[in-house]
């Protein structure tokens, strides 16, 4: 990986993408500082991010479905799509295998009628009102339309691989994809990359636990691609079941879901509030005082120790709700998590 490649990829980032990348790096540095991540693990993770960034930003057009492709990979999340691009390119499959990235995070926000225009509009409005990501609603609409266009470009001869690990985000995405592809004649197969990685790489002394596919480095994805070359397609009955399960999800009004005992579970919006409160209390205890703590520090800790894939935006939304409810005090302006700090309210 050349420094010039990283520089060129960074210069192509939008402001929002650059902020999210920087925040993620700061969170990893905090975890390393606290001993939750070794220096070697930190180095490898930052290196993987660099590779994924280059893959995601180079030659994007050639990865769109076209008449010549024989395989199309459905990836949930830009990070995973970037890593998958790099893995496929390393295997010289960039001309035969194309990628369609679902960029949304489906563990959070409303899924109600998301397969319809009014449902997508409803979700965009909720995200605009609750998730502080600096995204523009017009950009969200363009992304939605681009996704539908990419799906319509998949040629009938291409086998479709939907990558979905054991988390609410990818499992909900799998069901949405199955429904959107319901009239396509293509064979569809599903791949659980985290589960395959655990089987291939876990040893007696080492264990790799991935909350979502986006955490898997490209070199391990190459091994997964080799392992899954002959994965059988879903039967008509299995496809119908996934489509039906999507329609059931699309009737629900909840804005948060977790993955538990092999199924998607709808939970209340405040499900993680107690978890966040405990993190703030623990940070006060570790520091031996009740001084203000950077919001990014609290959220980084929350992400680092959570056993669900939720994302920083939702945790920050609930941190603000704890401020509004009077449990936390604030110092600064909550326009972005790096701009303000919190602490528990002093007892009176």
Secondary structure, 3 states (H helix, E strand, C coil): CCHHHHHHHHHCCCHHHHHHHHHHHHHHHHHHHCCCCCHHHHHHHHHHHHHHHHHHHCCHHHHCCCCCCCEEEEEECHHHHHHHHHHHHHCCCCCCEEEEEECCCCCECCCCCCCCHHHHHHHHHHHHHHCCCCCCHHHHHHHHHHHHHHHHCCCCCCEEEEECCCCHHHHHHHHHHHHHCCCCCCCEEEECHHHHHHHHHCCCCCCCCCCCHHHCCHHHHHHHHHHCCCCCCCCHHHHHHHHHHHHHHCCCCCCEEEEECCEEEEECCCCCHHHHHHHHHHHHHHHCCCCCEEHHHHHHHHHHHCCCCCCHHHHHHHHHHHHHCCCEEEEECCCCHHHEEEEECCCC
